[in-house]
Amino acid sequence: MSTLVVMVGGCGNYLGSEVFAAIHTELRRAVSEGDNTTADSLRRRFFTGDSMAACGDFLKARSLLIDMEAKTVQNCLLRQPLPINGERRGKCSAGRGIPKLNTGLTDPGWYWDPKFAYWKQGGCGNNWALGHEFQGPSNRESMEHLLLSLAEEGDSVSSIMVLHSLAGGTGSGVGSYLTELCADLLPASCIASCCVWPFDAEAVPRKVGTVVLEALSDGIFIFENSRCAKILQRHAMSSNTRTAAGLSEINRCIARDLVGCCILPSYPWVPRSKNPSPGSSRQSNGPSGPQQVPSPAGRGVSERDAGVALRCTMRDVLMAAAPHPAFKLLTCRYLPQGSLAEQNGVRFAPYTCTSLLHRLERMFTRADTLDLLAPPSPSTPSSHRQAFYAATQQKSRDTPQHGTGRVGTHPNVAVGAQICMRGPVVRSIEGDPTSACKIALWPYALSSVQYGCDYKLPHTLASSTERLCLLGAGCGRRTLQLGMDMLHAKAFVHHYERFGVGSEEIQNALEQLQETANAYLTLRHN
């Protein structure tokens, strides 16, 4: 079961580069530790192995790079070029050669296939209508051929990941059109739209594209640039490592969350009942329950021990976190957040699954992706620790608990959720760690919170994916109100009318988004 990654626009292509770099890093880690199951899963889903005989030990990324300008795609191809002994170096589907510069590989173990890179020269002028109504249809035949050719290289296309930004003409406009194209050509595959929410200063009325994504995608992952920048800035303040919150670092942060929450395989976590009576009947945690050796009371078991198949496809994630078709907005939370900038320090940090799950619960309650309870880095000077802890405790006191929010606020709830615990300590957990992270579910939720684990990872990590009331949150409400105000003032409308999108279409799109926002707000009041 393979996954196609479609990268659209400047943001989508740069983000896709970081995503594949993170996937290949995890693949190499799994190979070095003898975790063949994880390595085979990642290789089979995201890389094409039929060309390894021609390219040595290099893996070809199963991806499609598309942009209406040449610079971004060419930069990606130059960073991860076709190996020297390949037969198609310097060629691409658009018929233009890639400059043969002497650039070092970012990660020498994988490469982009120039055959699946497509670009034009005109751009979309930061106009959603130009991208969706003109550039998309005019390049449909070429993009359709590339998409089908890429799908034919996989044994079975289980899911499609579309990486793009909600800003810009190519990312929002062509990205929405490509989502429609994927739904038309591969109707049996589930579609996950991974959207980057722009900074507030970049917000413009491109809400028609969001309506298209809601209608065709099985799940929409929202990653906010401003939140990722705050994560990086907060870690820089709590350690000696000064991490710049540039776009490259933000993309790396998003890629880490996406890979850790949705791409790395996991096994179902099955908590055991405490002190079972000798003659009582217990639910089997494996195919042959009576033959299992009892574990200590209260200890959970990974179904990896019972030989059960991995939960690894994007379809599995969407089934657990997005079971209701009326609520498709998803968010990812990954802890510890500081591991991005200080990988070596994670080995010595006092992280436990219970503490990380507790912090995930607090983050979910606030409907936030920023970990306010994160301890300072192990390398932080002692003189800064006391002030840091004081500020953290004050922010923690201001955070509402379940059912005890401030006046006018309501605890966050989820329609569906999936939580995964990773690290060697997972196998030796005493008690039920899921009690440390109680996700409040919608009373009419179709399924309970799904827990998974993977004890092969060398670090202790926790991640969650769940429905988030984003349009009821601050950034969604502000952007929706801004769109209403700009439409009322007729601002930028003439740019859309030139390509067939008038005021009536924009008004209908904003009304549909307002209905979605109201639906999410009702979840909190129930």
Buried (B, 14 or more C-beta within 10 A) or exposed (E): BBBBBBBBBBBBBBBBBBBBBBBBEBBBBBBEEEBEBBBBBBBBBBBBEEBBEEBEEBBBBBBBBBBBBBEBBBBBBBBBBBBEEBEEBBBBBBEEEBEEEEEEBBBEBBBBBBBBBBBBEEBBBBBBBBBBBBBBEEBBEBBBEBBEEBBEBBEEBBBBBBBBBBBBBBBBBBBBBBBBBBBEBBEEBBBBBBBBBBEBEEBBBBBBBBBBBBEBBBBBBBBBBBBBBBBBEBBBBBBEBEBEBEBEBBBBBBBBBBBBBBBBBBBBBBBBEEEEEEEEEEEEBBEEEEEBEEEEEBBBBBBBBBEBEBBBBBBBBBBBBBBBEEBBBBBBBBBBBBBBBBEEBBEEBEBBBBBBBBBBBBBBBBBBBBBBBBBBBBEBEEEBBEEBEEEBEEEEEEBBEBEEBEEEEBBBBBBBBBBBBBBEBBBEBEBBBBEBBBBBBBEEBEBEBBBBBBBBBEBBBBBBBBBBBBBBBEBBBEBBEBBBEBBEEEBBBEBBBEBEBEBEBBBEBBEBBBEBBEBBBEBBEE
